[in-house]
Amino acid sequence: MSDEKIFTKGLLTKGDMLASYCFENEEKRNEWISCIYPSLQEKYPDLSYYIFDLDGLEIGDECIVDGEGADIFTIEGMKKYSDDRYGFLMSSGWWEEVVKCHKPIDYKF
């Protein structure tokens, strides 16, 4: 799916507003920080953010989801909740935020 977005950068806000955002690259995340964050901080004075990398998952990839234990799901679709907020449709039938989805770790004992 060539027009599908692949997210490699994430951002969580904390304080007076809790939200998660996903971006295709660092440039887009930095643009959000310089353009959107200041206006949100005016509205929510106790607002801060945390940045991190995402795994760049695509439709068809397997993933684990924060809060779902060791269950492995297949990503079957994607939808936009709002600007810079997207979700994946899991093989379970549930929608999960992109920032909650990670590549499975191959544990060997």
C-alpha positions as semicolon CSV with decimal commas, in nm:
position;residue;x (nm);y (nm);z (nm)
1;M;0,000;0,000;0,000
2;S;0,215;0,282;-0,129
3;D;0,002;0,571;0,004
4;E;-0,005;0,429;0,357
5;K;0,161;0,635;0,628
6;I;0,449;0,481;0,820
7;F;0,509;0,641;1,159
8;T;0,862;0,644;1,302
9;K;0,836;0,918;1,568
10;G;0,604;0,955;1,865
11;L;0,518;1,219;2,124
12;L;0,314;1,205;2,445
13;T;0,187;1,512;2,626
14;K;0,151;1,505;3,002
15;G;0,030;1,739;3,272
16;D;-0,299;1,921;3,213
17;M;-0,363;1,736;2,883
18;L;-0,283;1,372;2,814
19;A;-0,254;1,282;2,447
20;S;-0,040;1,082;2,206
21;Y;0,075;1,179;1,859
22;C;0,256;0,996;1,581
23;F;0,465;1,137;1,298
24;E;0,621;1,004;0,980
25;N;0,959;1,163;1,052
26;E;1,148;1,388;1,290
27;E;1,090;1,697;1,076
28;K;0,711;1,663;1,113
29;R;0,742;1,605;1,487
30;N;0,967;1,910;1,525
31;E;0,716;2,115;1,325
32;W;0,440;2,009;1,568
33;I;0,660;2,105;1,865
34;S;0,735;2,450;1,723
35;C;0,389;2,529;1,578
36;I;0,122;2,341;1,778
37;Y;0,278;2,289;2,120
38;P;0,309;2,663;2,210
39;S;-0,064;2,721;2,156
40;L;-0,153;2,414;2,362
41;Q;0,082;2,526;2,638
42;E;-0,100;2,860;2,655
43;K;-0,426;2,673;2,709
44;Y;-0,273;2,409;2,942
45;P;0,004;2,580;3,147
46;D;0,121;2,257;3,315
47;L;0,179;2,085;2,979
48;S;0,500;1,907;2,887
49;Y;0,591;1,637;2,635
50;Y;0,801;1,327;2,594
51;I;0,943;1,215;2,256
52;F;1,037;0,864;2,145
53;D;1,089;0,650;1,835
54;L;0,824;0,422;1,687
55;D;0,886;0,094;1,505
56;G;0,750;0,206;1,166
57;L;0,484;-0,064;1,155
58;E;0,271;-0,117;0,844
59;I;-0,052;-0,293;0,759
60;G;0,022;-0,665;0,753
61;D;0,290;-0,647;1,025
62;E;0,261;-0,835;1,351
63;C;0,273;-0,633;1,672
64;I;0,222;-0,634;2,044
65;V;0,008;-0,367;2,208
66;D;0,086;-0,189;2,535
67;G;-0,153;-0,324;2,799
68;E;-0,234;-0,646;2,611
69;G;0,037;-0,869;2,756
70;A;0,232;-1,093;2,520
71;D;-0,052;-1,137;2,267
72;I;0,063;-1,086;1,909
73;F;-0,178;-0,924;1,662
74;T;-0,167;-0,852;1,291
75;I;-0,231;-0,495;1,176
76;E;-0,525;-0,502;0,934
77;G;-0,604;-0,135;0,878
78;M;-0,540;0,226;0,976
79;K;-0,761;0,525;1,052
80;K;-0,709;0,889;1,136
81;Y;-0,859;1,009;1,464
82;S;-0,739;1,369;1,418
83;D;-0,428;1,551;1,298
84;D;-0,121;1,346;1,395
85;R;-0,336;1,091;1,582
86;Y;-0,385;0,754;1,412
87;G;-0,497;0,407;1,504
88;F;-0,439;0,055;1,376
89;L;-0,711;-0,207;1,332
90;M;-0,587;-0,525;1,499
91;S;-0,668;-0,882;1,400
92;S;-0,864;-0,892;1,729
93;G;-1,112;-0,647;1,579
94;W;-1,008;-0,369;1,818
95;W;-0,858;-0,033;1,720
96;E;-0,539;0,069;1,902
97;E;-0,341;0,392;1,890
98;V;-0,030;0,367;1,671
99;V;0,193;0,474;1,962
100;K;0,080;0,167;2,164
101;C;0,195;-0,081;1,898
102;H;0,543;-0,234;1,883
103;K;0,729;-0,508;1,700
104;P;0,714;-0,836;1,890
105;I;1,031;-0,932;2,072
106;D;1,156;-1,281;2,002
107;Y;1,231;-1,413;2,350
108;K;1,453;-1,720;2,359
109;F;1,491;-1,910;2,684
